Amino acid sequence: MSYPLEADSDLDDDAGLREDGFLVGESDDFSDEYEDVNFEAIGVHPQEPTKAKPGSEEKVLMLAARYAAGMPLWHNDDCTDHGPARDQRIDA
């Protein structure tokens, strides 16, 4: 069974979008909205593996540095241990 699709004539076809996908009157230049970060100046070297735990602030900084450098986000030698740090473990 099929039903014909009818567009609601009260709705705008383009919903106020330009051909490039931006809203009418909106600029596609976002350079003034984001601050450039010199990752190497803060000790983050995107080409090296990190010992930072997944989800930590250090790991997120590393991912951002790798993304900004156009590199793969994960390094084969990155830390993959999701558990607490050794000094936070409870020994049974």
DRENPA-3360 file (N, C-alpha, C; in nm, 2 decimals, always signed):
BEGIN
1 = MSYPLEAD = +0.08/-0.12/+0.00/+0.00/+0.00/+0.00/+0.09/+0.12/+0.00 ~ +0.06/+0.22/-0.09/+0.14/+0.34/-0.09/+0.05/+0.46/-0.07 ~ +0.11/+0.56/-0.02/+0.04/+0.69/+0.00/+0.12/+0.80/-0.07 ~ +0.05/+0.89/-0.14/+0.12/+1.00/-0.20/+0.17/+1.10/-0.09 ~ +0.29/+1.15/-0.12/+0.35/+1.25/-0.03/+0.31/+1.39/-0.08 ~ +0.24/+1.46/+0.01/+0.20/+1.60/-0.03/+0.27/+1.70/+0.07 ~ +0.34/+1.79/+0.01/+0.40/+1.90/+0.09/+0.30/+1.99/+0.14 ~ +0.32/+2.04/+0.26/+0.23/+2.14/+0.32/+0.26/+2.27/+0.25;
9 = SDLDDDAG = +0.16/+2.33/+0.19/+0.18/+2.45/+0.11/+0.21/+2.57/+0.20 ~ +0.18/+2.56/+0.33/+0.20/+2.67/+0.42/+0.35/+2.68/+0.46 ~ +0.43/+2.58/+0.44/+0.57/+2.57/+0.48/+0.65/+2.62/+0.37 ~ +0.76/+2.70/+0.40/+0.86/+2.74/+0.30/+0.94/+2.62/+0.26 ~ +0.97/+2.61/+0.13/+1.04/+2.50/+0.07/+1.19/+2.50/+0.13 ~ +1.25/+2.61/+0.13/+1.39/+2.62/+0.17/+1.41/+2.65/+0.32 ~ +1.31/+2.68/+0.39/+1.31/+2.71/+0.53/+1.41/+2.82/+0.56 ~ +1.43/+2.91/+0.47/+1.52/+3.02/+0.49/+1.67/+2.99/+0.47;
17 = LREDGFLV = +1.70/+2.88/+0.41/+1.84/+2.84/+0.38/+1.89/+2.88/+0.25 ~ +2.02/+2.92/+0.24/+2.08/+2.95/+0.11/+2.12/+2.82/+0.05 ~ +2.17/+2.82/-0.07/+2.21/+2.70/-0.14/+2.32/+2.63/-0.07 ~ +2.41/+2.70/+0.00/+2.52/+2.64/+0.07/+2.48/+2.59/+0.21 ~ +2.36/+2.60/+0.25/+2.31/+2.54/+0.37/+2.31/+2.64/+0.49 ~ +2.36/+2.76/+0.47/+2.36/+2.85/+0.58/+2.23/+2.93/+0.57 ~ +2.18/+2.98/+0.69/+2.06/+3.06/+0.70/+2.08/+3.19/+0.62 ~ +1.98/+3.24/+0.56/+1.99/+3.37/+0.49/+2.03/+3.48/+0.59;
25 = GESDDFSD = +2.13/+3.56/+0.56/+2.18/+3.66/+0.64/+2.29/+3.61/+0.74 ~ +2.32/+3.48/+0.73/+2.43/+3.42/+0.82/+2.56/+3.41/+0.74 ~ +2.67/+3.44/+0.81/+2.80/+3.43/+0.75/+2.86/+3.29/+0.76 ~ +2.94/+3.25/+0.67/+3.00/+3.12/+0.68/+3.15/+3.14/+0.73 ~ +3.18/+3.26/+0.78/+3.31/+3.29/+0.83/+3.31/+3.28/+0.98 ~ +3.36/+3.17/+1.04/+3.36/+3.16/+1.19/+3.49/+3.18/+1.25 ~ +3.59/+3.24/+1.18/+3.72/+3.26/+1.23/+3.73/+3.34/+1.35 ~ +3.64/+3.44/+1.37/+3.64/+3.52/+1.49/+3.57/+3.45/+1.61;
33 = EYEDVNFE = +3.51/+3.34/+1.59/+3.44/+3.27/+1.70/+3.53/+3.17/+1.77 ~ +3.64/+3.13/+1.71/+3.72/+3.03/+1.77/+3.86/+3.08/+1.79 ~ +3.92/+3.05/+1.90/+4.06/+3.09/+1.94/+4.15/+2.98/+1.89 ~ +4.26/+3.02/+1.82/+4.37/+2.93/+1.79/+4.44/+2.89/+1.91 ~ +4.47/+2.76/+1.93/+4.55/+2.72/+2.04/+4.68/+2.66/+2.00 ~ +4.79/+2.71/+2.06/+4.92/+2.65/+2.03/+4.94/+2.53/+2.12 ~ +4.91/+2.41/+2.08/+4.91/+2.29/+2.16/+5.05/+2.26/+2.21 ~ +5.15/+2.27/+2.12/+5.29/+2.24/+2.16/+5.33/+2.33/+2.27;
41 = AIGVHPQE = +5.29/+2.46/+2.27/+5.33/+2.55/+2.38/+5.28/+2.51/+2.51 ~ +5.17/+2.43/+2.51/+5.11/+2.38/+2.64/+5.15/+2.24/+2.67 ~ +5.25/+2.19/+2.59/+5.30/+2.05/+2.62/+5.23/+1.94/+2.55 ~ +5.14/+1.97/+2.45/+5.07/+1.86/+2.39/+5.13/+1.84/+2.25 ~ +5.19/+1.73/+2.22/+5.25/+1.69/+2.10/+5.17/+1.59/+2.02 ~ +5.09/+1.63/+1.92/+5.00/+1.54/+1.86/+5.05/+1.41/+1.79 ~ +5.18/+1.42/+1.76/+5.24/+1.30/+1.69/+5.28/+1.19/+1.79 ~ +5.28/+1.22/+1.92/+5.33/+1.13/+2.02/+5.21/+1.06/+2.08;
49 = PTKAKPGS = +5.23/+0.93/+2.13/+5.13/+0.87/+2.21/+5.11/+0.94/+2.34 ~ +4.99/+0.92/+2.40/+4.96/+0.98/+2.53/+4.93/+0.88/+2.64 ~ +4.97/+0.90/+2.76/+4.93/+0.82/+2.87/+4.80/+0.86/+2.94 ~ +4.74/+0.97/+2.88/+4.62/+1.02/+2.94/+4.51/+0.92/+2.93 ~ +4.43/+0.90/+3.03/+4.32/+0.81/+3.03/+4.21/+0.86/+2.94 ~ +4.13/+0.76/+2.87/+4.02/+0.80/+2.79/+3.92/+0.88/+2.87 ~ +3.87/+0.99/+2.82/+3.78/+1.08/+2.88/+3.84/+1.19/+2.97 ~ +3.97/+1.18/+2.99/+4.03/+1.28/+3.08/+4.05/+1.41/+3.00;
57 = EEKVLMLA = +4.07/+1.52/+3.07/+4.09/+1.65/+3.00/+4.22/+1.64/+2.92 ~ +4.32/+1.58/+2.97/+4.45/+1.56/+2.89/+4.42/+1.49/+2.76 ~ +4.34/+1.38/+2.76/+4.31/+1.31/+2.64/+4.23/+1.39/+2.54 ~ +4.14/+1.47/+2.59/+4.05/+1.55/+2.50/+4.14/+1.66/+2.44 ~ +4.24/+1.72/+2.51/+4.33/+1.81/+2.46/+4.41/+1.75/+2.34 ~ +4.46/+1.62/+2.37/+4.54/+1.55/+2.27/+4.45/+1.53/+2.14 ~ +4.33/+1.49/+2.16/+4.24/+1.46/+2.04/+4.22/+1.59/+1.97 ~ +4.20/+1.71/+2.04/+4.19/+1.84/+1.97/+4.31/+1.87/+1.89;
65 = ARYAAGMP = +4.43/+1.85/+1.95/+4.56/+1.88/+1.89/+4.57/+1.79/+1.76 ~ +4.54/+1.67/+1.77/+4.55/+1.58/+1.65/+4.46/+1.62/+1.54 ~ +4.34/+1.66/+1.58/+4.24/+1.70/+1.49/+4.29/+1.83/+1.42 ~ +4.34/+1.92/+1.49/+4.38/+2.05/+1.44/+4.50/+2.03/+1.34 ~ +4.58/+1.93/+1.37/+4.70/+1.90/+1.29/+4.66/+1.81/+1.17 ~ +4.54/+1.77/+1.16/+4.50/+1.68/+1.05/+4.55/+1.54/+1.06 ~ +4.57/+1.50/+1.18/+4.63/+1.36/+1.20/+4.51/+1.27/+1.25 ~ +4.54/+1.14/+1.24/+4.44/+1.04/+1.30/+4.42/+1.07/+1.45;
73 = LWHNDDCT = +4.30/+1.06/+1.50/+4.28/+1.09/+1.64/+4.34/+1.00/+1.74 ~ +4.36/+0.87/+1.71/+4.41/+0.78/+1.80/+4.55/+0.73/+1.75 ~ +4.64/+0.71/+1.85/+4.77/+0.65/+1.83/+4.77/+0.51/+1.88 ~ +4.83/+0.42/+1.81/+4.83/+0.28/+1.85/+4.89/+0.26/+1.99 ~ +4.97/+0.35/+2.04/+5.03/+0.33/+2.17/+4.97/+0.42/+2.28 ~ +4.85/+0.48/+2.25/+4.78/+0.56/+2.35/+4.73/+0.47/+2.46 ~ +4.71/+0.53/+2.58/+4.66/+0.45/+2.70/+4.52/+0.41/+2.66 ~ +4.49/+0.28/+2.70/+4.35/+0.23/+2.68/+4.29/+0.18/+2.81;
81 = DHGPARDQ = +4.36/+0.20/+2.92/+4.31/+0.16/+3.05/+4.20/+0.26/+3.09 ~ +4.08/+0.20/+3.11/+3.97/+0.29/+3.15/+3.95/+0.29/+3.30 ~ +4.03/+0.21/+3.38/+4.01/+0.19/+3.52/+4.07/+0.31/+3.60 ~ +4.05/+0.32/+3.73/+4.10/+0.42/+3.81/+4.26/+0.41/+3.81 ~ +4.32/+0.52/+3.85/+4.46/+0.52/+3.86/+4.50/+0.42/+3.97 ~ +4.63/+0.37/+3.96/+4.67/+0.27/+4.05/+4.66/+0.31/+4.20 ~ +4.69/+0.43/+4.23/+4.68/+0.48/+4.37/+4.53/+0.49/+4.42 ~ +4.43/+0.48/+4.33/+4.29/+0.50/+4.37/+4.22/+0.36/+4.38;
89 = RIDA = +4.29/+0.25/+4.34/+4.23/+0.12/+4.34/+4.22/+0.07/+4.49 ~ +4.12/-0.01/+4.51/+4.10/-0.07/+4.64/+4.14/-0.22/+4.63 ~ +4.24/-0.25/+4.71/+4.29/-0.39/+4.71/+4.20/-0.48/+4.79 ~ +4.17/-0.59/+4.74/+4.08/-0.69/+4.81/+4.16/-0.77/+4.91;
% end
